[in-house]
Amino acid sequence: MKSVDGAMDWYARGGNGGMAGVSASEVWRKEKVMGNFYKDVLKVHQSFAAPARVAALELLKPETRDRVSAIIADAHAHGAALMPWETFRSRARQKVLYERGVTKLKDVGVHGFGLACDLVFDLGGGEPSWKGDFSLLGTLARDHGLIWGGDWGDPTRKHGFVDAVHVQRCPLSRQAALFREEWYPEGAYDPYDDR
C-alpha cells in the first residue's frame, strides 16, 4: 500500500498518474491495480473517522479540487469572495449533521468520498456567511462541471432538499453506487454527461 504522501503525490501528478492519452481500458486497469483517491488517500488519512469539520482542499479528489479552485477564482473575478467551508466529511460528522437536521443522509454522503465541497461567502478574515444569493455559485458550478445543490443538476425540476452552498462531482443517479463503493469517477468524468 502506498503511503498517504505517496498517494497524494501520485494524484497530484495528473489525477490518474499522468495518463493523458492512455486508452480508457488502460486507465481502468491502472485504477483497479493502484486504487483510487478515496481508498488510497482518504481512507488512510487522519481525518477519515474524525468528527471535526474539514475545509482542506487537499482532501478533494484532484479533478474536483481543480474545479472548486476555479469556481473560487471565477467568483472572485465576479466580485464575490467564496471560501471552502467543508470538503471531506467523515461518517461520524455526517451522523452528527443528520441528527441536527442539516442533512437528509444519515450515514454517508458525497463529501465522504472527496467529491463535494460546501462554499460560503468570505466576509473577510475567514469569517463565513451563508446569507445572500448563491445563484452565481450555481452558474459557476455548471460551467466547471460540478452539480450544484441548488438544483442538483436539473434546474427544471423542483427539489425537496436544496443546499445552495454545496457542489459535487457526482450526479444524484450515481450516489447509491458511490455510497456502496461500487463506482468512483475517473479523471475526465463529467457528471453532466452521466445523468
Sequence and secondary structure as in RCSB ss.txt:
>XXXX:A:sequence
MKSVDGAMDWYARGGNGGMAGVSASEVWRKEKVMGNFYKDVLKVHQSFAAPARVAALELLKPETRDRVSAIIADA
HAHGAALMPWETFRSRARQKVLYERGVTKLKDVGVHGFGLACDLVFDLGGGEPSWKGDFSLLGTLARDHGLIWGG
DWGDPTRKHGFVDAVHVQRCPLSRQAALFREEWYPEGAYDPYDDR
>XXXX:A:secstr
   HHHHHHHHHTTSSSS TT  HHHHHHHHHHH  HIIIIITTSTTTT  S    GGGS HHHHHHHHHHHHHH
HHTT  EEEEES   HHHHHHHHHHTS S SS  GGGGT EEEEEEE STT EE  S  HHHHHHHHHTT EETT
TTT TTS  S   TTEEESS HHHHHHHHTTS    TT  GGG  
